[in-house]
Amino acid sequence: MAFDIDMIKKVYSRMGDRVDAARKLVGRPLTLSEKILYSHLWEGTPSKAFTRGKDYVDFAPDRVACQDATAQMALLQFMQAGKSKVAVPTTVHCDHLIQAKEGASKDLKRANETSNEVFDFLGSVSNKYGIGFWKPGAGIIHQVVLENYAFPGGMMIGTDSHTVNAGGLGMIAIGVGGADAVDVMAGMAWELKFPKLIGVRLTGKLSGWTAPKDVILKVAEILTVKGGTGAVVEYFGPGATAMSCTGKGTICNMGAEIGATTSTFGYDESMERYLRATDREDVAEAANKVKEHLTADAEVYANPEDYFDQVIDINLSELGPLLNGPFTPDLSTSVGSDMTAKANENEWPLAVEWGLIGSCTNSSYEDLSRASSIAQQALDKGLKMKAELGINPGSEQVRYTAERDGILQVFEKLDAKIFTNACGPCIGQWARYSDPKNAPKNSIVHSFNRNFAKRADGNPNTHAFVASPELTAAIAIAGRLDFNPLKDSLINEEGQEVMFDEPTGWELPPKGFDVKDNGYVEPVEDGSSVDIKVSPTSERLELLTPFTPIGNTINGAKLLIKAFGKCTTDHISMAGPWLRYRGHLDNISNNCLIGAVNAFGKKTNFVKNQLTGEYGGVPDTQREYKAAGIPTIVVGDHNYGEGSSREHAAMEPRHLGVVAVIVKSFARIHETNLKKQGMLGLTFANEADYDLIQEDDTFNFVDLNEFAPDKPLTLEVVHADGSKDTIILNHTYNQAQIEWYNEGSALNLIKKENA
């Protein structure tokens, strides 16, 4: 039986009436995305039609999910909200703080020793506030959610950008910062700008070496890393219904890499099969009774151009395997000769040192079985691994079942390392080098979702390429980036020329899933007696002090850094070894913007201190400004804050005294996080004004006392020679968000209202 089945049945019981009401208000057939959004309004039954990309709307998500790195700050904030229990079903998953090094058992043992303080904190807070707790080793949050909690037609939010993975089971699942999660856990409405809609029509059928991964790699090539911003991507067509549920999850997962609010698929037989295979027959039966509401109206998919803001067509029969990278997930290259030419032109190393399979994107039973079919061929055909191979199963259920069925043993015969059921290298938790900063130039291939510089191993010279699990396995065996398994042969141990056959695998385990201990801990019914202890001398955890309002007068501000080019949340608040401080705001603030490239000098973590004229690290310089009581601003380029949902990227500058972030454009989650923490997130009305900002400038916000919705702000820029420029700054704050700013943060407002 499923978790929270009564809640799911309640969602379905009211869905028909709400969808019917929305259809009348909108005056036309509805997409699946609209059906789910309109049936989850905070007000209940819809009373008005919303304008896509313009109207801010209050929603009532069904559940919340948190991973251990972001859960620390989210729960530290929730502890201040004045609530005795979470208002909606919520779970915490310990998957980020386990470093991949020697193998599953040793790595998990070490993580439980080094991070026991954090795990104990998360476990006790979960127990106290009625939150389900998944222990270290239980699995990666998004795979565990897909197996246990996701349901067609539901709405959830999660404190991780890849929460969108649950769209593979027909949800609207959205990544958010911890402060957004606190709103929902505290029983309040959750606000989102009503998204635009992008339809992706999939025709044909996947076959051979082409996998669901290649679909999203192609979409990323088409839309780029910011093309989905502010939109829900809805997949449909015969190619969609022919695809497995976990394949759909892979596509939705990497929707985060195009900036999409989320992605989703309509309910179909593959989802029903997956629900039944994961012991949720009751959800499947309930969904079947309302399945007309769990996909778009027929007219929508028949004439999608009339209902979506943009439509993309992909013929799966014509799609081939792709490699995306390096350093960005939208740079797409076909396997083989195209890669040879592009690699030589750009001086990408053709020799591959590692292949990595897993992460929340591709760690299902199906993924492992297809990759193992290639590994088995290597054994059968006498091929030896040319690169090293690492495997991260998605959950203990997947791992246990794959081991039972002999899949993991195939990898082990090739000397692959089976890492813990955790994120590992995907989020920088990989002890590959003792000194990554001085590590050599090299290439790796993985089935993960992100491939930013330094992301996997901390080495800026690692060229990471994203591919399907089966292609990753083949390239790791061949040891060459430009190996094309459709055409190229390899020389085996006996000097014979051999070729790979097409990969094969199972959508679901033929003998069903099995597990001895899935790692779940149910919270006590009454947590009032549960004690939560945070040592005042801890370097890992720190109780939060509320932010004070910045105020409506900002004069004499200085420039902390003008970020040049891509500035993701990895650049603003690195992961990897810094994950250990995710529960200690002051300590983790020592990584604030150290990965951002300064436009003046093109170096990282090297900015001018205008108090002394000397150059130093970003956090150290900012702490001197804060001590002197001088406000500062950060300036950035397009899609600033791309990547992870980590709100630390907003909280760290706020904690250190930055008052405003001014950029050409924002990634959605990061802009919201800045607003939630009581900061100014502003955009240049004229993008060319970015070029006016000089290293020694001083900034005066002329009309901040008139801060209001739809009213631009005026910034006076005073240059070192005394000359001045006036810059107009746009913003997307509504009145409620301006109140967050006025109160110092959204959390301050929650506390005030609860008091």
Disulfide bonds with the S-S distance in Angstrom:
none
